[in-house]
Amino acid sequence: MYEFDLKLPYESQITISVKDWSLIGNKSLIGKTVIDLEDRFYSSCYAMCGLPKKYEISGYNAWRDKLFPSQILALMCRKWRLKIPDYGPDYLIVYTLEEKSKDYKFEFCEERSIVNKNDQFVTSIKTPGIDYRIVREELALTALNDWHNITGTFLVPEHLETRYLYNPDQPEFEQGKIRMWIDMFSLEDNSFMLNNQIPKPVDISPRKPKKFQLRVNIYNTEDVILDDENPLTGERSSDIYIKGYLADKVDEAQKTDTHFRSLNGDGKFNWRFIFDFEYLPAEEMIIYKQKPSKFSFYTVEKKVEPTITFECWDADLISSDDILGSLQLNLCKMIKGAKSSSFCKMSMLKKNTNNQEINLFKVKNHRGWWPFTIFDSNKSIKLSVSFRNF
């Protein structure tokens, strides 16, 4: 966000350039766009600050213009040489160019209560709890949004404008687009205006993620595939261990110790994984920074779904370890684990079922059994895990 003080008509244009950042050398120009501010300031469409559809005094959609809707309506009526609007307790009368009256009625709703900036209700004989000053502003804003039916000219609504970028070296080719908006406010002291303070700028800074720590306790496994066979006795066994990683950070995977020579597919671990991460609740995404390559001097921010992946492996001394099955769970939409291994089945992972889902960021603590998906098989491995989210 940038703020500039300027004088019209001496500084009537603003140039917005987009450049390619470089650690060494000059920053080359990608493209630029030029905006005529004088044309917007003196426009009959009130292009200085876009008009929203609804008048709010708080929240992310709070009124951000220097002038209130009633003041803008009075200003536009003077500019178009219209009669002064007539306000009532719950109505507004605006006169058109043909001197015809146009009525606007405020509809009261019992479920809605309007308060002033001090969060104090203004009592009225007609409708208690309604601040009629805000009713007046809402009626004025309704008339401004309906200005094309009064004068035949549309006023500029609140919007994000898309500007095309061009490079002077190749003016016939578009170099991209930039989405932005511009608010302009007059610094002159208008005696007939009640509010002469420039409002605070809208905070468009990115949301800051919250730090979390996920603790995963691995307890038992059952029905693990016996992948190894003794060449002398023909006895089958597996050396079981569990590997887990958060999101797509395979390089930061953690693993348990190895349960050697499991003859019946059961394994006991009592092992804990600890994952520290940053989470954005509004988008339900995990955020982390990484370098695009090993030789990069900068990092980029990456957003991924909050998933945790478990893999069951068979440890081998000579050859590479064999993966026996995998399980992926979404921390925001985690399938509720079975209370015992006898109720742990592959049907738990199927969609369009009645399996209950939980949000680990709200529940914070959960324990149960989950089935592993075995590659090229309809069977499953059962895993007992507990989750704690801080």
C-alpha positions in Angstrom: 0.0 0.0 0.0 1.4 3.4 -1.0 0.3 6.9 0.0 1.1 10.1 -1.9 0.3 13.8 -1.5 -0.2 15.6 -4.8 -1.5 18.8 -6.3 -3.7 18.9 -9.3 -3.2 19.7 -12.1 0.6 19.7 -11.7 0.7 16.0 -10.7 -2.1 14.5 -12.7 -0.8 11.0 -13.5 0.6 8.1 -11.6 2.8 5.4 -13.1 2.8 1.9 -11.7 5.7 -0.3 -12.8 6.4 -4.0 -12.2 10.1 -5.0 -12.3 12.0 -8.3 -12.2 14.0 -8.5 -9.0 17.6 -9.5 -9.3 20.3 -10.0 -6.7 23.1 -8.9 -9.1 22.6 -6.2 -11.7 19.8 -3.9 -12.5 16.1 -4.7 -12.0 14.7 -5.0 -15.5 11.3 -3.5 -16.3 8.5 -6.0 -17.0 5.7 -3.6 -17.7 3.9 -0.5 -16.5 0.6 1.3 -16.6 -0.3 5.0 -16.4 -3.4 6.3 -14.6 -4.9 9.7 -15.1 -5.8 10.9 -11.5 -7.2 14.3 -12.6 -9.8 12.7 -14.8 -10.9 10.5 -11.9 -11.0 13.4 -9.4 -13.2 15.6 -11.6 -15.3 12.8 -13.0 -19.1 13.2 -12.7 -19.3 9.5 -11.7 -17.6 10.0 -8.4 -14.5 7.9 -9.2 -12.5 8.9 -6.2 -13.6 6.0 -3.9 -15.9 3.2 -5.0 -19.4 2.9 -3.5 -20.2 -0.4 -1.7 -23.6 -2.0 -1.8 -24.1 -1.8 1.9 -23.2 0.6 4.7 -21.2 -0.9 7.5 -19.5 0.8 10.4 -17.3 -2.0 11.5 -15.7 -5.2 10.2 -13.7 -5.9 7.0 -16.3 -4.0 4.9 -16.4 -0.9 7.0 -17.1 2.4 5.3 -13.7 3.8 4.2 -14.5 7.1 2.4 -13.8 10.5 3.9 -17.4 11.6 3.3 -20.5 9.8 4.6 -23.1 8.7 2.0 -25.4 11.5 3.0 -22.6 14.0 2.4 -21.8 12.4 -1.0 -25.4 12.6 -1.9 -25.6 16.3 -1.1 -22.4 16.9 -3.1 -23.7 15.0 -6.1 -27.0 16.9 -6.0 -25.2 20.2 -6.0 -23.0 19.1 -8.9 -26.1 18.0 -10.9 -28.1 21.0 -9.7 -30.8 18.9 -8.1 -33.1 19.8 -5.2 -31.9 19.0 -1.7 -33.0 15.5 -0.7 -35.7 15.2 2.0 -35.0 12.8 4.9 -37.6 11.2 7.1 -37.4 8.7 10.0 -37.3 5.7 7.7 -37.5 7.2 4.1 -35.7 9.4 1.7 -37.0 11.5 -1.2 -34.6 12.4 -4.1 -35.6 14.6 -7.0 -34.6 13.7 -10.6 -33.6 16.0 -13.4 -37.2 16.2 -14.4 -38.0 17.3 -10.8 -39.8 14.0 -10.2 -39.6 12.6 -6.7 -38.1 9.1 -6.1 -38.8 7.5 -2.8 -36.5 5.1 -0.9 -37.9 3.2 2.1 -35.9 1.5 4.8 -37.1 -1.9 5.7 -36.8 -2.7 9.4 -36.0 -6.3 10.4 -36.5 -7.6 13.9 -33.4 -9.8 13.7 -31.1 -6.9 12.9 -29.9 -4.3 15.3 -27.9 -1.3 14.3 -25.5 0.4 16.7 -23.4 3.5 16.6 -19.6 3.7 16.7 -19.6 3.7 20.5 -21.5 0.4 20.5 -24.4 2.1 22.3 -28.0 1.5 21.2 -29.9 4.7 20.4 -33.5 4.3 21.7 -36.4 5.5 19.5 -40.1 5.6 20.2 -40.9 3.9 17.0 -38.2 1.1 16.9 -36.0 0.7 20.0 -32.4 -0.2 19.4 -32.2 1.4 15.9 -29.7 4.2 15.3 -31.5 6.5 12.8 -28.3 8.2 11.9 -27.2 5.0 10.3 -30.6 4.5 8.7 -30.1 7.9 7.1 -26.7 6.8 5.7 -28.1 3.5 4.4 -30.9 5.3 2.6 -28.4 7.8 1.1 -26.2 4.9 -0.1 -29.2 3.2 -1.7 -29.9 6.4 -3.6 -26.3 6.7 -4.8 -26.3 3.1 -6.0 -29.5 3.9 -7.9 -28.1 7.1 -9.3 -28.5 6.0 -12.9 -32.2 6.0 -12.4 -32.0 9.6 -11.1 -29.6 11.2 -13.6 -28.9 8.5 -16.1 -25.3 8.2 -15.1 -23.8 5.3 -13.1 -21.5 6.0 -10.2 -18.3 4.0 -9.8 -19.0 1.0 -7.5 -16.5 -0.6 -5.1 -14.4 -3.0 -7.2 -10.9 -4.3 -8.0 -9.7 -2.9 -11.3 -7.5 -4.9 -13.6 -4.8 -2.9 -15.3 -2.8 -4.2 -18.3 1.0 -3.9 -18.2 3.0 -2.8 -21.3 6.7 -2.4 -22.0 7.8 0.7 -24.0 10.3 -1.6 -25.9 7.3 -3.8 -27.0 4.2 -1.6 -26.8 2.1 -3.9 -29.0 2.4 -6.9 -26.6 0.7 -7.2 -23.2 3.2 -8.1 -20.4 0.6 -9.1 -17.8 -2.0 -7.7 -15.5 -2.1 -6.1 -12.1 -5.2 -6.0 -9.8 -5.5 -2.9 -7.6 -7.7 -0.1 -6.5 -7.1 3.7 -5.9 -8.8 5.8 -3.3 -8.5 9.6 -3.6 -9.4 12.2 -0.9 -9.4 15.9 -1.0 -7.3 17.7 1.6 -9.2 21.0 1.3 -11.3 22.1 4.3 -14.9 22.0 3.2 -16.9 24.0 5.6 -20.2 22.2 4.8 -18.7 18.8 5.5 -18.8 17.3 9.0 -15.9 14.9 8.7 -12.6 16.2 7.4 -10.3 13.5 8.6 -8.7 11.1 6.1 -9.7 7.6 7.1 -7.2 4.9 7.9 -6.1 2.8 5.0 -7.5 -0.7 4.5 -5.2 -3.3 5.9 -4.4 -5.7 3.1 -1.5 -7.4 4.7 -1.5 -11.2 4.4 -2.9 -13.2 7.3 -0.3 -14.4 9.7 -0.3 -18.2 10.3 -0.4 -19.6 13.8 2.2 -22.0 15.2 1.1 -25.5 16.1 2.8 -28.6 17.4 1.4 -32.0 16.5 2.3 -35.0 18.7 1.7 -38.4 17.3 2.0 -41.5 19.4 2.5 -44.8 17.6 1.3 -47.7 19.7 0.6 -51.0 17.9 0.2 -52.6 14.5 -1.8 -55.7 13.6 -2.2 -57.9 10.5 1.1 -56.6 8.9 2.2 -58.6 5.9 4.9 -61.1 6.6 7.2 -60.2 3.8 10.4 -62.2 4.8 10.8 -65.9 4.6 13.4 -68.0 6.3 15.1 -70.1 3.6 15.8 -73.0 6.0 12.6 -73.3 8.0 10.2 -71.5 5.6 9.0 -69.4 8.6 7.6 -66.0 7.5 8.2 -62.8 9.5 8.6 -59.0 9.1 10.8 -56.4 10.7 8.3 -53.6 11.1 8.8 -49.9 11.5 6.5 -46.9 10.8 7.5 -43.7 9.0 5.5 -40.5 9.1 5.7 -37.0 7.6 3.6 -33.9 7.5 2.2 -32.5 4.3 4.7 -33.1 1.4 7.8 -32.9 3.5 9.1 -36.4 2.7 12.7 -35.3 3.4 11.7 -34.5 7.0 10.0 -37.8 7.6 10.4 -39.4 11.1 10.4 -43.1 11.8 10.0 -45.4 14.8 12.4 -48.0 16.0 12.1 -51.5 14.4 10.1 -54.3 15.8 12.2 -57.3 14.7 10.9 -60.7 13.7 7.2 -60.2 14.0 5.7 -63.7 13.4 2.0 -62.7 13.5 2.0 -59.2 12.0 1.8 -57.5 15.4 4.2 -54.7 16.3 4.6 -52.7 19.5 6.3 -49.3 19.5 5.1 -46.6 22.0 7.0 -44.1 19.8 6.3 -40.4 19.5 6.5 -38.1 16.4 6.7 -34.3 17.0 5.9 -32.0 14.1 6.1 -28.2 14.4 4.3 -26.3 11.7 2.5 -23.0 10.8 -1.2 -23.2 10.0 -3.6 -20.7 8.5 -7.1 -21.4 9.9 -8.9 -19.1 7.4 -7.6 -21.1 4.4 -7.1 -24.4 6.2 -3.6 -24.6 4.8 -0.1 -25.4 6.2 2.4 -22.7 5.3 6.2 -23.1 5.1 9.0 -21.5 3.2 11.6 -23.3 1.1 14.2 -22.6 -1.6 13.2 -23.4 -5.2 16.5 -25.1 -5.7 19.7 -25.7 -3.7 21.5 -22.8 -5.4 18.7 -20.2 -4.8 19.4 -17.2 -2.6 15.7 -16.7 -1.6 12.8 -18.7 -0.3 9.3 -19.0 -1.6 6.1 -19.5 0.5 4.2 -22.6 -0.1 0.7 -23.6 0.9 -0.3 -27.2 1.2 -3.2 -29.1 2.7 -2.8 -30.2 6.4 -2.3 -33.9 5.8 -0.2 -36.4 7.6 1.1 -39.6 5.9 2.0 -42.9 7.6 3.9 -45.7 5.9 4.5 -49.2 7.1 7.9 -50.6 6.1 9.7 -53.9 6.3 13.4 -53.4 7.2 16.0 -55.5 5.3 19.7 -55.8 6.1 21.0 -56.4 2.6 18.4 -55.1 0.1 16.4 -51.9 0.3 13.5 -51.7 2.7 10.1 -52.7 1.4 7.0 -50.6 1.8 4.0 -52.6 3.0 1.2 -50.0 3.1 0.3 -46.3 3.6 -2.2 -44.1 5.2 -3.0 -40.4 4.7 -5.2 -38.3 7.0 -6.4 -34.8 6.6 -6.1 -33.0 10.0 -9.1 -30.8 9.2 -11.3 -33.6 8.0 -9.9 -36.6 9.8 -11.9 -39.8 9.8 -12.7 -40.8 13.3 -10.6 -43.8 14.4 -12.1 -47.1 15.5 -12.2 -47.8 19.2 -10.6 -51.3 18.8 -8.8 -53.2 16.1 -11.8 -55.5 15.5 -13.8 -52.5 14.1 -10.9 -51.2 12.0 -11.8 -51.9 8.4 -11.0 -50.5 4.9 -14.6 -49.2 4.6 -13.7 -46.4 7.1 -11.6 -44.7 4.3 -14.3 -44.9 1.6 -16.1 -41.7 0.7 -19.9 -41.3 0.7 -20.2 -43.3 3.9 -21.6 -42.5 7.4 -18.1 -42.3 8.9 -17.8 -39.4 11.3 -15.1 -36.7 10.5 -13.4 -34.6 13.1 -11.3 -31.4 13.0 -8.1 -32.0 14.9 -7.6 -28.2 15.3 -10.8 -28.2 17.4 -10.8 -31.6 19.1 -7.1 -31.3 19.9 -6.8 -34.9 21.2 -7.9 -38.1 19.5 -6.9 -41.8 19.7 -8.0 -44.8 17.6 -7.2 -47.4 15.0 -6.9 -46.8 11.3 -6.3 -49.1 8.3 -3.3 -48.9 6.0 -3.9 -49.3 2.3 -1.9 -52.3 1.0 -0.6 -52.0 -2.6 -2.2 -54.5 -5.0 -4.3 -56.1 -2.3 -7.7 -55.8 -0.7 -6.3 -56.5 2.8 -5.4 -53.9 5.3 -2.9 -53.2 8.1 -4.2 -51.9 11.3 -2.4 -49.0 13.2 -3.1 -47.7 16.7 -2.3 -44.0 16.9 -3.1 -41.0 19.2 -3.0 -37.4 18.1 -2.5 -34.3 20.2 -2.5 -30.8 18.7 -1.1 -27.8 20.6 
